[in-house]
Amino acid sequence: MLKLSRLTDYAAVVMAQIARHSQASHAAAELAEAVQLPHPTVSKTLKMLVRAGLLVSQRGAQGGYRLARPASQITAADIIAAIEGPVAMTECSQAEGDCELVATCGVADNWQRVSLAMRTLLESVTLAHLADTAPIKLPVQLPIQTISLSAASA
């Protein structure tokens, strides 16, 4: 099963909570209570999101956490990368030369196409989308439908 870590899921939940109330600064304890997650987990997640440049933090009585840029300019791919690292299906689709089997594998190009499609899809979903509590209306035109995965287009 292709699955994001729990911490990545929590990061998206916390980011969505901040995005829904983007005019205010948010304390870690307040966020933990609002999203019903343990305070240490929320604190750890917030630090990772600050390190990735998705949040800014300010100390003091009026301090807290805020989005580093508008929710419409933060993508699902950004949130995933902040917690998990670069979005890639395999080692070879993350960076050239990271695989010992590259000379004999024969599927690396195809995994790179799949990774590109996944990255493109995740980059098309913004934090504003994630924070919107209205259900998505189907059918949805996905950007993936514009990516050709055929060998002829490579």
C-alpha positions as CSV (number, residue, x, y, z in Angstrom):
1,M,0.0,0.0,0.0
2,L,1.2,3.4,-0.9
3,K,0.6,5.4,2.2
4,L,1.7,8.7,3.8
5,S,3.0,8.6,7.4
6,R,0.7,9.5,10.3
7,L,2.9,12.5,11.0
8,T,2.4,13.8,7.4
9,D,-1.4,13.4,7.8
10,Y,-1.2,15.3,11.1
11,A,0.8,18.0,9.4
12,A,-1.9,18.5,6.8
13,V,-4.5,18.6,9.5
14,V,-2.6,21.3,11.5
15,M,-1.8,23.3,8.3
16,A,-5.5,23.2,7.3
17,Q,-6.5,24.4,10.8
18,I,-4.1,27.3,10.5
19,A,-5.3,28.1,7.0
20,R,-8.9,28.3,8.1
21,H,-7.9,31.0,10.6
22,S,-5.0,32.6,8.8
23,Q,-5.4,36.0,10.2
24,A,-4.4,34.9,13.7
25,S,-1.3,33.5,15.3
26,H,-1.7,30.0,16.8
27,A,-0.1,28.6,19.9
28,A,0.9,24.9,19.7
29,A,-1.3,24.0,22.6
30,E,-4.3,25.8,21.0
31,L,-3.7,23.9,17.7
32,A,-3.3,20.6,19.6
33,E,-6.7,21.1,21.3
34,A,-8.4,22.3,18.1
35,V,-7.3,19.2,16.1
36,Q,-7.5,16.8,19.0
37,L,-3.8,15.6,18.7
38,P,-1.2,15.2,21.4
39,H,0.7,18.5,22.1
40,P,4.1,16.9,21.7
41,T,3.1,15.6,18.2
42,V,1.8,18.9,17.1
43,S,4.9,20.7,18.4
44,K,7.2,18.3,16.5
45,T,5.1,18.8,13.4
46,L,5.1,22.6,13.7
47,K,8.9,22.6,14.0
48,M,9.3,20.6,10.8
49,L,6.9,22.9,9.0
50,V,8.8,26.0,10.1
51,R,12.1,24.4,9.1
52,A,10.6,23.7,5.6
53,G,9.5,27.4,5.3
54,L,5.8,26.6,5.3
55,L,5.1,28.3,8.7
56,V,6.7,31.2,10.5
57,S,6.9,31.3,14.3
58,Q,7.0,34.3,16.6
59,R,7.8,34.2,20.3
60,G,6.2,36.2,23.0
61,A,2.7,36.9,24.3
62,Q,1.4,37.7,20.9
63,G,3.4,35.0,19.2
64,G,2.5,31.7,17.6
65,Y,2.5,30.1,14.2
66,R,1.3,31.5,11.0
67,L,1.4,30.5,7.3
68,A,4.6,31.7,5.6
69,R,2.7,32.4,2.4
70,P,-1.0,32.2,1.4
71,A,-2.7,28.8,1.5
72,S,-3.2,29.0,-2.2
73,Q,0.6,29.0,-2.7
74,I,1.3,26.0,-0.4
75,T,0.7,22.6,-2.0
76,A,0.1,19.1,-0.7
77,A,3.5,18.2,-2.2
78,D,5.1,21.0,0.0
79,I,3.6,19.5,3.1
80,I,4.6,16.0,2.2
81,A,8.1,17.1,1.4
82,A,8.4,19.0,4.7
83,I,7.7,15.8,6.7
84,E,8.8,12.9,4.4
85,G,11.3,14.4,2.0
86,P,11.0,14.7,-1.7
87,V,8.0,13.1,-3.4
88,A,9.3,10.1,-5.4
89,M,8.0,6.6,-6.0
90,T,11.5,5.0,-6.0
91,E,15.1,6.0,-5.2
92,C,15.9,6.4,-8.9
93,S,13.0,8.7,-9.5
94,Q,14.2,11.0,-6.8
95,A,17.7,11.7,-8.0
96,E,19.8,10.3,-10.8
97,G,22.6,7.9,-9.8
98,D,21.1,6.8,-6.5
99,C,20.5,3.2,-7.6
100,E,23.0,0.4,-8.1
101,L,20.7,-1.4,-10.5
102,V,20.3,1.5,-13.0
103,A,22.3,-0.4,-15.7
104,T,20.2,-3.5,-15.6
105,C,16.8,-2.4,-14.2
106,G,14.9,-1.5,-17.3
107,V,12.0,0.2,-15.5
108,A,13.6,3.4,-14.1
109,D,12.2,5.6,-16.8
110,N,8.7,4.4,-16.2
111,W,9.0,4.9,-12.5
112,Q,10.2,8.4,-13.2
113,R,7.1,9.0,-15.3
114,V,4.9,7.8,-12.5
115,S,6.7,10.0,-10.0
116,L,6.3,13.0,-12.2
117,A,2.6,12.3,-12.5
118,M,2.2,11.9,-8.7
119,R,4.2,15.1,-8.1
120,T,2.2,17.0,-10.6
121,L,-1.1,15.9,-9.0
122,L,0.2,16.7,-5.5
123,E,1.4,20.1,-6.6
124,S,-2.1,20.9,-8.0
125,V,-3.7,20.4,-4.6
126,T,-3.2,23.5,-2.5
127,L,-3.6,24.0,1.2
128,A,-6.6,26.1,0.4
129,H,-8.2,23.0,-1.2
130,L,-7.3,20.9,1.9
131,A,-8.7,23.5,4.3
132,D,-12.0,23.8,2.4
133,T,-14.6,21.7,4.3
134,A,-17.0,21.6,1.4
135,P,-17.0,18.2,-0.3
136,I,-15.3,18.0,-3.7
137,K,-17.8,18.0,-6.5
138,L,-17.2,15.2,-9.0
139,P,-16.2,14.8,-11.8
140,V,-13.0,16.7,-11.2
141,Q,-10.6,17.5,-14.0
142,L,-7.2,16.4,-12.7
143,P,-3.9,17.7,-14.0
144,I,-2.7,14.1,-14.3
145,Q,-5.0,13.7,-17.3
146,T,-2.8,16.1,-19.3
147,I,0.4,14.0,-18.6
148,S,1.2,11.3,-21.1
149,L,2.9,8.3,-19.6
150,S,3.4,6.5,-22.9
151,A,6.9,5.7,-24.0
152,A,6.3,7.6,-27.3
153,S,6.0,10.9,-25.5
154,A,9.2,10.5,-23.6
